[in-house]
Amino acid sequence: MLNIKDFLNRIYEQSSKRKIPVLTNPTKDFIANILNQYKPKNCLEIWWCIAYSTIFIANTIQNWSWRISSFEVSYPSYKEWLNNIRTSKLFNINFYNWDFSKFPIKKLTNQKYDFVFIDAMKKEYLKYFKSIRHLLGDNCILIFDDVIKFDYKMKDLYEFLKKNQLNYEVIKLDKDDGVLIIFND
């Protein structure tokens, strides 16, 4: 039987050798705490590269029989992601090889999400946020990754949040980076 923790460690090691960014341990711990505290039913992830974060989130929420829907734009990443998902043997994942920003999400689902993790092109964070706002359930938690070292790419997101008086917090998790979290309540 596959040990998910060992499998995630293998993916992490392979990604480090190939210089493919995945969740850092502090970010992973932060997300685990959020998931365990709030126990979301429907999770959404935008861009997942080689499935490290998807497998991590899916494994965490499977204890509650909940699901994650994930989007990736790159076909080579999608193929590798699919292989990793199949190897993980997790069955609570819906996955899509579409550019989320161009996909008519309304045609896919009308369900509300309790948890959203976005780790995509930083300059498009605002576009992603606007495209999913109607899918956010009450008390939804949104997490945007890598917001400190790439803040210059997200000026429009910060301006939008301030202009619309949306409450958010930037949390430093690594020596040079962290996450932006929004509690949609």
C-alpha positions as CSV (number, residue, x, y, z in Angstrom):
1,M,0.0,0.0,0.0
2,L,1.3,3.5,-0.9
3,N,2.3,5.7,1.9
4,I,1.1,9.2,0.8
5,K,3.6,11.0,3.0
6,D,6.5,9.1,1.4
7,F,5.1,9.6,-2.0
8,L,4.8,13.4,-1.4
9,N,8.4,13.4,-0.2
10,R,9.5,11.7,-3.4
11,I,7.6,14.3,-5.5
12,Y,9.2,17.1,-3.4
13,E,12.7,15.7,-3.9
14,Q,12.2,15.2,-7.7
15,S,10.8,18.7,-8.0
16,S,13.8,20.2,-6.1
17,K,16.2,18.5,-8.4
18,R,14.3,19.8,-11.5
19,K,13.8,23.3,-9.9
20,I,10.0,23.0,-10.1
21,P,8.4,25.0,-7.3
22,V,6.1,23.2,-4.9
23,L,4.6,24.1,-1.5
24,T,7.2,24.9,1.1
25,N,6.9,23.1,4.4
26,P,5.8,26.2,6.3
27,T,3.1,26.8,3.6
28,K,2.0,23.2,3.7
29,D,1.8,23.3,7.5
30,F,-0.3,26.5,7.3
31,I,-2.7,25.0,4.8
32,A,-3.0,21.8,6.8
33,N,-3.9,23.8,9.9
34,I,-6.6,25.7,8.0
35,L,-8.0,22.6,6.5
36,N,-8.1,20.8,9.8
37,Q,-9.6,23.7,11.6
38,Y,-12.3,24.6,9.1
39,K,-12.9,21.2,7.4
40,P,-14.0,22.5,4.0
41,K,-16.3,20.3,1.9
42,N,-15.5,21.6,-1.6
43,C,-12.0,22.8,-2.4
44,L,-10.8,24.5,-5.6
45,E,-7.1,24.7,-6.7
46,I,-6.0,26.8,-9.6
47,W,-2.7,25.6,-11.2
48,W,-1.0,22.6,-9.6
49,C,2.0,21.9,-11.7
50,I,3.0,18.3,-10.8
51,A,0.2,17.6,-8.2
52,Y,2.2,18.0,-5.0
53,S,-0.3,20.5,-3.5
54,T,-3.3,18.7,-5.0
55,I,-2.3,15.3,-3.5
56,F,-1.5,17.0,-0.2
57,I,-4.9,18.8,0.0
58,A,-6.9,15.8,-1.3
59,N,-5.2,13.5,1.2
60,T,-6.0,15.9,4.1
61,I,-9.7,16.3,3.2
62,Q,-10.4,12.7,2.2
63,N,-10.9,12.0,6.0
64,W,-14.1,14.0,5.7
65,S,-15.1,12.5,2.3
66,W,-14.8,15.9,0.6
67,R,-13.5,16.8,-2.9
68,I,-11.0,19.1,-4.6
69,S,-11.3,20.4,-8.1
70,S,-8.0,21.4,-9.8
71,F,-7.1,23.3,-13.0
72,E,-3.8,23.3,-14.9
73,V,-3.1,25.0,-18.2
74,S,0.1,23.3,-19.3
75,Y,-0.4,20.0,-21.0
76,P,3.1,18.5,-20.1
77,S,2.4,19.4,-16.4
78,Y,-1.1,17.9,-16.8
79,K,0.4,14.6,-18.0
80,E,2.8,14.4,-15.1
81,W,0.1,15.5,-12.7
82,L,-2.2,12.8,-14.0
83,N,0.5,10.2,-13.5
84,N,1.1,11.3,-9.9
85,I,-2.6,11.4,-9.1
86,R,-3.1,7.9,-10.4
87,T,-0.1,6.7,-8.4
88,S,-1.6,8.3,-5.3
89,K,-4.8,6.4,-5.7
90,L,-6.8,9.3,-4.2
91,F,-10.3,9.4,-5.6
92,N,-11.6,12.7,-4.3
93,I,-10.1,14.8,-7.1
94,N,-11.7,16.4,-10.1
95,F,-9.1,17.6,-12.5
96,Y,-9.2,19.8,-15.6
97,N,-6.5,20.6,-18.2
98,W,-7.9,24.0,-19.1
99,D,-6.7,27.6,-18.7
100,F,-9.0,28.6,-15.8
101,S,-9.0,32.2,-16.8
102,K,-10.4,31.4,-20.2
103,F,-12.7,28.5,-19.2
104,P,-16.4,29.3,-18.7
105,I,-16.5,28.0,-15.1
106,K,-20.2,28.5,-15.0
107,K,-20.6,25.7,-17.5
108,L,-18.6,23.3,-15.2
109,T,-20.2,23.9,-11.9
110,N,-22.6,26.0,-9.8
111,Q,-21.4,24.5,-6.5
112,K,-20.0,26.8,-3.9
113,Y,-16.4,26.3,-2.6
114,D,-15.4,26.5,1.0
115,F,-11.6,26.6,0.3
116,V,-9.7,28.0,-2.6
117,F,-5.9,27.7,-3.1
118,I,-4.4,29.8,-6.0
119,D,-0.8,29.3,-6.9
120,A,-0.8,30.4,-10.5
121,M,0.7,33.2,-12.6
122,K,0.9,36.0,-10.0
123,K,0.0,38.8,-12.5
124,E,-3.3,37.0,-13.1
125,Y,-4.4,36.6,-9.5
126,L,-7.0,39.3,-9.8
127,K,-8.4,37.7,-12.9
128,Y,-8.7,34.4,-11.1
129,F,-10.3,36.0,-8.1
130,K,-12.9,37.8,-10.1
131,S,-13.8,34.7,-12.1
132,I,-14.5,32.7,-9.0
133,R,-16.2,35.2,-6.7
134,H,-19.7,33.9,-7.5
135,L,-18.5,30.4,-6.5
136,L,-17.4,31.3,-3.0
137,G,-19.5,29.9,-0.3
138,D,-20.2,31.6,3.0
139,N,-17.2,31.5,5.2
140,C,-14.9,30.5,2.3
141,I,-11.2,30.7,2.8
142,L,-9.0,31.8,-0.1
143,I,-5.3,31.5,0.0
144,F,-3.0,33.0,-2.6
145,D,0.6,31.6,-2.5
146,D,3.9,33.5,-3.0
147,V,2.6,37.0,-2.4
148,I,5.6,38.6,-0.7
149,K,8.4,38.0,-3.1
150,F,6.1,38.5,-6.1
151,D,4.0,41.4,-4.7
152,Y,5.1,43.7,-7.6
153,K,3.2,41.3,-10.0
154,M,0.0,41.7,-7.9
155,K,-0.5,45.4,-7.5
156,D,-3.9,45.2,-9.3
157,L,-5.1,42.5,-6.8
158,Y,-4.1,44.6,-3.8
159,E,-5.7,47.7,-5.3
160,F,-9.0,45.7,-5.9
161,L,-9.0,44.3,-2.4
162,K,-8.5,47.8,-0.9
163,K,-11.0,49.5,-3.2
164,N,-13.7,47.0,-2.5
165,Q,-12.8,47.0,1.3
166,L,-12.2,43.3,1.4
167,N,-10.5,42.0,4.5
168,Y,-7.3,40.2,3.8
169,E,-4.1,39.4,5.6
170,V,-0.6,38.7,4.3
171,I,1.1,36.1,6.4
172,K,4.9,35.6,6.2
173,L,5.6,31.9,6.3
174,D,9.1,31.6,4.9
175,K,12.2,33.9,5.2
176,D,11.2,35.7,2.0
177,D,7.6,34.8,1.2
178,G,4.2,34.0,2.4
179,V,0.5,33.8,1.6
180,L,-2.4,36.2,1.3
181,I,-5.6,34.9,3.0
182,I,-9.1,36.1,2.6
183,F,-12.0,34.9,4.8
184,N,-15.1,35.4,2.8
185,D,-17.6,36.0,5.5
